[in-house]
Amino acid sequence: MVSGIVTLVLLVLFVGGWIHLWNPKLKPELEAAARLPFDEGEPLEGPEETQ
């Protein structure tokens, strides 16, 4: 019984998230996030290695 309820809750969360991501208002933000791996912007500053 409990496993069925958990499965149902997870299914509802999955479908709700899927519907949320298909919202046309989010398209520009999601497209910008999809391009992040290909951006050749400034590298992140971090601890510099000494040689």
Backbone hydrogen bonds in HBPLUS format (Angstrom, degrees):
<---DONOR---> <-ACCEPTOR-->    atom                        ^
c    i                          cat <-CA-CA->   ^        H-A-AA   ^      H-
h    n   atom  resd res      DA  || num        DHA   H-A  angle D-A-AA Bond
n    s   type  num  typ     dist DA aas  dist angle  dist       angle   num
A0005-ILE N   A0001-MET O   3.15 MM   4  6.50 151.7  2.23 146.8 153.9     1
A0006-VAL N   A0002-VAL O   2.94 MM   4  6.22 162.8  1.97 154.9 159.5     2
A0007-THR N   A0003-SER O   2.93 MM   4  6.06 158.4  1.98 143.1 149.3     3
A0008-LEU N   A0004-GLY O   2.97 MM   4  6.14 156.0  2.03 143.1 149.5     4
A0009-VAL N   A0005-ILE O   2.93 MM   4  6.17 161.4  1.96 152.3 157.0     5
A0010-LEU N   A0006-VAL O   2.95 MM   4  6.15 165.7  1.97 153.1 156.9     6
A0011-LEU N   A0007-THR O   2.93 MM   4  6.07 154.1  2.00 146.6 154.0     7
A0012-VAL N   A0008-LEU O   2.94 MM   4  6.16 160.8  1.98 150.8 155.6     8
A0013-LEU N   A0009-VAL O   2.93 MM   4  6.18 159.1  1.98 150.6 156.5     9
A0014-PHE N   A0010-LEU O   2.91 MM   4  6.07 157.5  1.96 146.1 152.3    10
A0015-VAL N   A0011-LEU O   2.94 MM   4  6.16 171.0  1.95 155.7 157.5    11
A0016-GLY N   A0012-VAL O   2.86 MM   4  5.92 157.1  1.91 146.1 153.5    12
A0017-GLY N   A0013-LEU O   2.90 MM   4  6.03 156.4  1.95 146.4 152.4    13
A0018-TRP N   A0014-PHE O   2.93 MM   4  6.13 154.8  2.00 148.0 155.5    14
A0019-ILE N   A0015-VAL O   2.93 MM   4  6.14 159.9  1.97 150.3 154.9    15
A0020-HIS N   A0016-GLY O   2.95 MM   4  6.10 156.0  2.01 143.2 150.3    16
A0021-LEU N   A0017-GLY O   2.98 MM   4  6.20 154.9  2.04 147.3 153.0    17
A0022-TRP N   A0019-ILE O   3.20 MM   3  5.24 138.6  2.38  97.6 109.1    18
A0023-ASN N   A0020-HIS O   3.17 MM   3  5.44 159.5  2.21 111.6 114.4    19
A0026-LEU N   A0023-ASN O   3.05 MM   3  5.69 154.0  2.12 119.5 126.2    20
A0027-LYS N   A0024-PRO O   3.26 MM   3  5.32 161.2  2.30 104.8 110.5    21
A0030-LEU N   A0026-LEU O   2.92 MM   4  6.07 163.3  1.94 165.2 170.8    22
A0031-GLU N   A0027-LYS O   2.90 MM   4  6.01 156.4  1.96 154.7 161.0    23
A0032-ALA N   A0028-PRO O   3.02 MM   4  6.18 153.9  2.09 143.3 150.2    24
A0033-ALA N   A0029-GLU O   3.03 MM   4  6.27 153.1  2.11 142.2 149.5    25
A0034-ALA N   A0030-LEU O   2.93 MM   4  6.13 143.4  2.06 139.8 149.8    26
A0035-ARG N   A0031-GLU O   3.15 MM   4  6.40 135.4  2.36 139.5 149.9    27
A0035-ARG N   A0032-ALA O   3.23 MM   3  5.24 132.7  2.47  94.6 106.7    28
A0036-LEU N   A0033-ALA O   3.34 MM   3  5.30 152.5  2.42  98.1 105.9    29
A0038-PHE N   A0035-ARG O   2.99 MM   3  5.51 144.7  2.11 118.1 128.4    30
A0039-ASP N   A0036-LEU O   3.23 MM   3  5.32 156.2  2.29 106.6 113.4    31
